[in-house]
Amino acid sequence: MGKIFAVARREYVSTVATKGFIIGVLILPAIMIAAFVLIPLLINDRTPALKGVIAVIDRTGWTQDPGVVSALRQAYAPETLRAEREAERIAKEAAAKAIAPAGPLGEKAAQAAAEQSVADLPEIAVESLAPQENLDAQVEALKARLRDPSKSDDRLLAVVVLDADAVHSDDATKPLGSYQLYLRTKLDDRFEQPLHGKVRQAIIGARMAAAGQDYAQVNRLMQVGPAPSTVVTEDGERKSSGAAGNFFLAMGFMLLMWSSVFTGGQYLMTTVIEEKSSRVMEVLLSAVSPMQLMTGKILGQMAVALSILLVYVVIGLFGLQRFNLLDLVNSGNLTLLVVYFIIAFFLIGAMMAAIGSAVTEMREAQAMLTPVMLVLMVPMILWMPLARTPNSAFATIISFVPPIGPFAMVIRMASTEGVPWWQHPVAIVTGALAVFGAIWLTAKIFRIGVLMYGKPPNLRTLIRWVRMA
């Protein structure tokens, strides 16, 4: 055991005591911290201050007030737009404060994000066009103006064509009609979506007037103010993050383990290939056995990956504490995260060590690495169904299938439902048995592969190595 730990210590120190490793580990947290502060300052989400005309071809025949055209004109009146922008600014500032870091810098970022969403008011004129006898020709002429706005001086932005039965119909059994919207080429989508909403609102207002209802009164009755949810925790109360809190917490747990396992496995494969190609492996094997060397390397790189995991866990807990979401994580889940990480790393690390011992160049390892990458991609693909239905039959079965099981268990235990207590010991025992099997197979490949040079082996050759060793 002394030789195994000596190899592991050498492997750990030679990896972490480098500038590249330190920078690589710290660069992502630095980017995340900078993103929270700088992105609200850099993103310009201002609605474009357009000037132009919206043409409406009203085929409904509805002449009473409120009509669709008059409602659209009111919707684009300067006082209406100004009130909308002020409400939008207040809402965005509140939302930005909810996700911004605490302190003066976070408050400034939230305020800047809210102010950037409010730009100069657009100057939109709504023009009513009487439908001509040849409606298709009329619409095509308007489309030509939209297609090439440089040839027209009226700055036509959009054309709205209302169906004849968009407001009222003599046949009460059929659904009412709708409208068609034609836009000028290269028009900003932040103008298009509000226009759709205003047209729909204008049509609904006209429909209610045609039905003898007061739209303003009905609209007031249908509006319910926001009711914030409060989560009661042992440490106090906090605003609810909704289902997204636990949903993305499950993804965070899985990504933490995935990135740590993959990074440590990559380091393990790279060091084995480098030492084999430089013949350093032969010197090491003169002092230790292949089994001791392989186990020591896996343990050393597991310590490297565990260090990466712990750094990100501390940063994640700090972020949850700043956002008052620390109650989403408990110490039991963190302990199980480490346990499942160890199982997952031994399984993936054994594959990486086997690949590294079988080839002499990184180029040769790429083809053999494909099956491992496919295995590592499965948790990414299954993250959403596992987080949504953590106790389904599929989720339960896949939790006991190595090497995907540890990742599935991490996703499930961070979900809202939790995992039945008996499944954790079963998953851990199953994973431990798989670890012993993986190390046994890898040791056989490692014993022969580290001293083999030349053409990289195929699957049949690897199986022959396992039988020979």
C-alpha positions as a printed Julia matrix, in Angstrom:
469×3 Matrix{Float64}:
   0.0     0.0     0.0
   2.93    2.33    0.68
   4.01    2.21   -2.96
   0.45    2.81   -4.15
   0.11    5.94   -2.01
   3.57    7.12   -3.1
   2.47    6.89   -6.74
  -0.81    8.61   -5.89
   0.97   11.44   -4.06
   3.36   11.95   -6.96
   0.47   11.93   -9.43
  -1.5    14.46   -7.39
   1.36   16.89   -6.78
   2.61   16.79  -10.37
  -0.87   17.69  -11.6
  -2.09   20.36   -9.15
   1.26   22.1    -8.65
   1.14   23.69  -12.1
   0.01   27.11  -13.23
  -2.16   25.6   -15.94
  -4.16   23.55  -13.44
  -4.64   26.44  -11.03
  -5.73   28.79  -13.79
  -7.99   26.14  -15.32
  -9.74   25.49  -12.01
 -10.2    29.14  -11.1
 -11.05   30.55  -14.52
 -14.63   29.19  -14.6
 -15.6    30.57  -11.16
 -14.04   33.9   -12.13
 -16.08   33.97  -15.33
 -19.26   33.11  -13.4
 -18.69   35.87  -10.85
 -17.92   38.37  -13.59
 -21.03   37.27  -15.49
 -23.32   38.01  -12.56
 -21.95   41.55  -12.34
 -20.99   42.52  -15.88
 -23.62   40.88  -18.12
 -26.44   43.15  -16.91
 -24.18   46.1   -17.72
 -23.17   44.85  -21.15
 -26.41   43.49  -22.58
 -28.43   46.12  -24.36
 -32.04   44.99  -24.33
 -33.5    48.26  -25.46
 -36.53   48.11  -27.68
 -35.7    49.94  -30.91
 -37.13   53.44  -31.18
 -38.88   52.98  -34.51
 -40.71   55.59  -36.53
 -43.21   54.5   -39.1
 -46.7    53.42  -40.04
 -48.81   50.34  -39.33
 -51.46   49.89  -42.03
 -54.66   48.09  -41.04
 -57.09   46.67  -43.58
 -60.27   46.32  -41.56
 -62.67   43.87  -43.21
 -64.84   43.36  -40.12
 -67.34   46.11  -40.86
 -67.39   46.99  -37.16
 -67.79   50.76  -36.89
 -68.73   51.22  -33.24
 -66.28   52.19  -30.56
 -64.01   50.61  -29.52
 -62.89   49.44  -32.93
 -59.73   47.56  -33.74
 -58.06   50.55  -35.43
 -58.96   52.99  -32.66
 -57.75   50.54  -30.02
 -54.45   50.13  -31.86
 -54.03   53.89  -32.07
 -54.62   54.15  -28.35
 -52.14   51.31  -27.72
 -49.42   53.19  -29.62
 -50.24   56.59  -28.14
 -47.21   58.19  -26.44
 -48.84   58.26  -23.0
 -49.72   54.55  -23.24
 -46.21   53.59  -24.35
 -44.68   55.74  -21.63
 -46.76   54.01  -18.94
 -45.81   50.59  -20.33
 -42.12   51.43  -20.31
 -42.23   52.66  -16.74
 -43.95   49.46  -15.61
 -41.39   47.45  -17.58
 -38.53   49.34  -15.97
 -39.84   48.72  -12.47
 -40.4    45.0   -13.17
 -36.94   44.52  -14.71
 -35.24   46.32  -11.87
 -36.98   44.08   -9.34
 -36.06   40.95  -11.34
 -32.45   42.08  -11.71
 -32.16   42.77   -7.99
 -33.39   39.24   -7.29
 -30.46   37.65   -9.16
 -27.76   40.3    -8.69
 -25.1    39.82   -6.0
 -25.64   41.59   -2.73
 -23.95   44.91   -2.13
 -23.64   48.26   -3.94
 -22.1    46.73   -7.06
 -25.0    44.32   -7.47
 -27.53   47.11   -6.98
 -25.83   49.22   -9.64
 -25.85   46.28  -12.05
 -29.57   45.72  -11.42
 -30.35   49.39  -11.93
 -28.32   49.52  -15.14
 -30.07   46.42  -16.49
 -33.45   48.01  -15.81
 -32.53   51.35  -17.38
 -31.19   49.67  -20.52
 -34.59   48.11  -21.14
 -36.18   51.56  -21.47
 -35.3    53.48  -24.61
 -36.81   56.35  -26.53
 -40.48   55.84  -27.29
 -41.3    54.71  -30.81
 -43.36   57.0   -32.99
 -45.95   54.72  -34.57
 -48.9    55.92  -36.63
 -51.81   53.55  -37.25
 -53.42   54.06  -40.67
 -56.78   52.54  -41.59
 -57.12   51.3   -45.15
 -60.5    50.47  -46.64
 -60.54   47.01  -48.18
 -60.63   47.2   -51.97
 -62.65   44.94  -54.22
 -59.5    43.13  -55.32
 -58.1    42.48  -51.85
 -55.28   40.23  -53.05
 -53.93   42.95  -55.33
 -54.16   45.5   -52.53
 -52.23   43.24  -50.16
 -49.6    42.44  -52.8
 -49.03   46.16  -53.39
 -48.46   46.67  -49.67
 -46.12   43.68  -49.57
 -44.05   45.25  -52.35
 -43.59   48.33  -50.21
 -42.6    46.19  -47.24
 -40.2    44.17  -49.37
 -38.16   47.2   -50.41
 -38.73   50.08  -47.98
 -35.98   52.18  -49.58
 -38.26   52.89  -52.55
 -41.06   54.35  -50.44
 -41.16   57.47  -48.31
 -43.99   56.52  -45.99
 -41.83   54.17  -43.85
 -44.4    51.41  -43.78
 -43.49   48.98  -40.98
 -46.29   46.43  -40.98
 -49.62   45.54  -42.53
 -52.46   44.0   -40.52
 -55.3    42.36  -42.46
 -58.34   41.56  -40.33
 -60.6    38.69  -41.3
 -64.2    39.58  -42.07
 -65.41   37.57  -39.07
 -62.6    38.57  -36.68
 -64.98   40.64  -34.48
 -68.46   39.16  -34.95
 -70.15   36.46  -36.98
 -73.73   35.55  -37.77
 -72.93   31.86  -37.21
 -72.54   31.38  -33.47
 -71.41   27.77  -33.9
 -68.18   28.61  -35.73
 -65.08   30.12  -34.12
 -64.33   33.74  -34.92
 -61.68   34.68  -37.45
 -58.22   36.08  -36.86
 -55.78   38.33  -38.73
 -52.67   38.24  -40.91
 -49.58   40.25  -40.15
 -47.01   41.24  -42.78
 -43.75   42.86  -41.65
 -41.06   44.89  -43.3
 -37.87   42.98  -43.98
 -35.22   43.05  -41.23
 -37.65   44.42  -38.66
 -36.58   43.91  -35.05
 -38.4    41.06  -33.3
 -38.79   43.23  -30.2
 -41.29   45.24  -32.23
 -43.04   42.21  -33.7
 -44.08   40.45  -30.5
 -45.64   43.53  -28.82
 -47.47   44.27  -32.06
 -49.04   40.81  -32.01
 -50.16   41.38  -28.44
 -51.66   44.78  -29.18
 -53.55   43.5   -32.23
 -54.98   40.59  -30.28
 -55.98   42.89  -27.43
 -57.67   45.29  -29.85
 -59.62   42.45  -31.49
 -60.73   41.1   -28.1
 -61.9    44.57  -27.06
 -63.96   44.92  -30.23
 -65.43   41.43  -29.77
 -66.52   42.24  -26.24
 -68.08   45.49  -27.39
 -69.94   43.57  -30.12
 -71.19   41.18  -27.42
 -72.43   44.08  -25.32
 -69.71   43.78  -22.67
 -67.59   46.51  -21.11
 -64.01   45.52  -21.95
 -62.44   47.77  -19.31
 -64.67   46.35  -16.6
 -64.14   42.73  -17.63
 -60.4    43.27  -17.94
 -60.29   44.73  -14.42
 -62.21   41.72  -13.07
 -59.86   39.25  -14.77
 -56.64   40.79  -13.49
 -55.19   39.36  -10.28
 -52.16   40.97   -8.72
 -48.96   38.97   -8.21
 -48.94   36.79   -5.11
 -45.34   36.07   -4.09
 -44.63   32.63   -2.65
 -42.68   32.37    0.57
 -40.71   29.29    1.56
 -40.53   28.67    5.3
 -37.17   27.17    6.3
 -35.43   26.38    9.57
 -33.34   29.53    9.25
 -36.23   31.82    8.39
 -38.24   32.7     5.33
 -37.24   33.4     1.74
 -38.88   34.09   -1.58
 -39.7    30.97   -3.53
 -37.6    30.21   -6.58
 -40.37   27.98   -7.94
 -39.73   24.56   -9.4
 -36.66   25.92  -11.16
 -34.71   25.92   -7.88
 -34.7    22.16   -7.38
 -34.76   21.49  -11.11
 -31.53   23.36  -11.79
 -30.02   22.21   -8.51
 -30.22   18.66   -9.87
 -28.48   19.81  -13.03
 -25.85   21.61  -10.95
 -25.09   18.47   -8.93
 -24.78   16.4   -12.08
 -22.58   18.96  -13.87
 -20.31   19.29  -10.83
 -19.68   15.56  -10.75
 -19.58   15.21  -14.54
 -16.99   17.95  -15.07
 -14.82   16.75  -12.18
 -14.87   13.12  -13.3
 -14.2    13.97  -16.94
 -11.4    16.43  -16.12
  -9.67   13.98  -13.76
 -10.11   11.15  -16.25
  -8.57   13.25  -19.02
  -5.58   14.03  -16.81
  -5.21   10.32  -16.02
  -5.27    9.24  -19.65
  -2.88   12.01  -20.69
  -0.27   11.2   -18.03
  -0.35    7.49  -18.86
   0.13    8.18  -22.57
   2.93   10.69  -21.96
   4.83    8.39  -19.59
   4.41    5.44  -21.91
   5.57    7.31  -25.02
   8.58    8.8   -23.19
   9.55    5.38  -21.72
   9.22    6.74  -18.18
   6.68    3.97  -17.58
   9.4     1.35  -17.9
  11.44    3.05  -15.16
   8.4     3.22  -12.87
   7.6    -0.44  -13.44
  11.08   -1.36  -12.24
  10.09   -0.07   -8.78
   6.38   -0.94   -8.55
   4.08   -3.55  -10.05
   1.65   -2.66  -12.85
  -1.29   -3.07  -10.45
   0.29   -0.74   -7.89
   1.16    1.8   -10.56
  -2.31    1.78  -12.07
  -4.09    1.98   -8.71
  -1.81    4.76   -7.53
  -2.42    6.76  -10.68
  -6.19    6.36  -10.38
  -6.1     7.39   -6.71
  -3.88   10.38   -7.44
  -6.03   11.68  -10.25
  -9.15   10.99   -8.19
  -7.71   13.3    -5.54
  -7.17   15.9    -8.28
 -10.76   15.56   -9.46
 -12.02   15.64   -5.87
 -10.13   18.89   -5.31
 -11.85   20.38   -8.37
 -15.21   19.15   -7.09
 -14.69   20.64   -3.63
 -13.65   24.01   -5.07
 -16.82   24.19   -7.15
 -18.98   22.96   -4.27
 -17.66   25.72   -2.0
 -18.25   28.32   -4.69
 -21.74   26.93   -5.33
 -22.62   27.0    -1.63
 -21.36   30.57   -1.41
 -23.56   31.54   -4.34
 -26.61   29.82   -2.82
 -25.95   31.6     0.45
 -25.78   34.98   -1.29
 -29.09   34.27   -3.01
 -30.66   32.95    0.21
 -31.16   29.48   -1.3
 -28.87   27.51    0.99
 -31.8    25.52    2.4
 -32.04   23.64   -0.93
 -28.88   21.71   -0.04
 -28.32   19.55    3.03
 -25.19   17.91    4.39
 -26.5    14.43    3.6
 -26.74   15.23   -0.11
 -23.2    16.65   -0.11
 -21.87   13.49    1.56
 -23.65   11.3    -0.98
 -22.31   13.52   -3.78
 -18.75   12.68   -2.7
 -19.57    8.95   -2.39
 -21.12    8.76   -5.85
 -18.26   10.85   -7.24
 -15.73    8.29   -5.99
 -17.68    5.44   -7.58
 -18.11    7.32  -10.87
 -14.46    8.31  -11.03
 -13.18    4.79  -10.46
 -15.45    3.52  -13.23
 -14.58    6.25  -15.75
 -10.96    6.49  -14.58
 -10.47    2.77  -15.12
 -11.65    3.2   -18.72
  -9.31    6.15  -19.21
  -6.37    4.27  -17.74
  -7.06    1.31  -20.02
  -7.18    3.57  -23.08
  -4.0     5.39  -22.06
  -2.09    2.14  -21.56
  -3.19    0.74  -24.92
  -1.96    3.64  -27.13
   1.17    5.72  -27.45
  -0.26    8.96  -28.89
  -3.23   11.17  -28.09
  -4.32   10.91  -31.71
  -4.71    7.14  -31.33
  -6.71    7.59  -28.13
  -9.44    9.68  -29.78
 -11.1     6.73  -31.54
 -11.02    4.57  -28.4
 -12.33    7.49  -26.33
 -15.59    7.65  -28.27
 -17.39    4.89  -26.28
 -16.41    6.58  -23.02
 -17.72    9.93  -24.26
 -21.0     8.3   -25.27
 -21.34    6.92  -21.75
 -20.62   10.34  -20.26
 -23.21   11.97  -22.52
 -26.03    9.72  -21.3
 -26.51   11.64  -17.99
 -26.73   14.88  -19.99
 -29.45   13.4   -22.17
 -31.38   11.9   -19.26
 -31.06   14.85  -16.91
 -34.48   16.34  -17.6
 -36.61   13.15  -17.39
 -34.74   12.02  -14.28
 -35.21   15.41  -12.59
 -38.9    15.6   -13.55
 -39.8    12.01  -12.56
 -37.07   10.91  -10.13
 -38.98    7.93   -8.76
 -40.25    6.43  -11.99
 -39.46    2.82  -12.82
 -36.98    3.93  -15.49
 -35.15    6.27  -13.09
 -34.97    3.56  -10.42
 -33.62    0.91  -12.78
 -31.02    3.13  -14.42
 -29.71    4.18  -10.99
 -28.34    0.65  -10.53
 -26.73    0.43  -13.98
 -23.0     1.36  -13.91
 -21.39    3.62  -14.91
 -24.51    5.78  -15.41
 -25.97    4.91  -11.99
 -23.94    7.37   -9.86
 -24.89   10.29  -12.13
 -28.56    9.26  -12.09
 -28.59    9.03   -8.29
 -27.04   12.49   -7.96
 -29.74   13.96  -10.21
 -32.55   12.16   -8.36
 -31.43   13.02   -4.84
 -31.42   16.75   -5.67
 -35.0    16.66   -6.98
 -38.1    17.63   -5.04
 -39.27   14.06   -4.35
 -36.02   12.65   -3.05
 -34.94    9.02   -3.24
 -36.23    6.13   -1.05
 -33.63    5.41    1.62
 -33.03    1.79    0.6
 -31.94    2.74   -2.91
 -28.81    4.55   -1.73
 -27.13    1.47   -0.14
 -28.19   -0.68   -3.1
 -26.73    1.84   -5.57
 -23.52    2.16   -3.54
 -23.05   -1.62   -3.26
 -23.8    -2.08   -6.97
 -21.35    0.69   -7.83
 -18.65   -0.78   -5.56
 -18.98   -4.18   -7.23
 -18.74   -2.51  -10.62
 -15.61   -0.66   -9.46
 -13.89   -3.92   -8.5
 -14.82   -5.43  -11.83
 -13.6    -2.39  -13.77
 -10.28   -2.3   -11.91
  -9.8    -6.03  -12.45
 -10.35   -5.7   -16.21
  -8.26   -2.54  -16.47
  -5.39   -4.13  -14.56
  -5.22   -6.92  -17.1
  -5.16   -4.48  -20.02
  -2.74   -2.17  -18.2
  -0.29   -4.97  -17.39
   0.21   -5.76  -21.08
  -0.59   -2.44  -22.73
   1.96   -0.23  -20.94
   4.8    -2.2   -22.47
   3.27   -2.62  -25.93
   4.21   -0.24  -28.76
   3.25    0.06  -32.38
  -0.22   -0.28  -33.86
  -3.01    0.52  -31.35
  -5.13   -2.51  -30.42
  -8.72   -3.07  -31.47
 -11.51   -4.49  -29.32
 -10.62   -8.08  -30.19
  -7.01   -7.49  -29.13
  -8.1    -5.97  -25.83
 -10.25   -9.02  -25.1
  -7.28  -11.26  -25.89
  -5.15   -9.23  -23.46
  -7.72   -9.74  -20.71
  -7.65  -13.51  -21.29
  -3.85  -13.66  -21.44
  -3.13  -11.61  -18.31
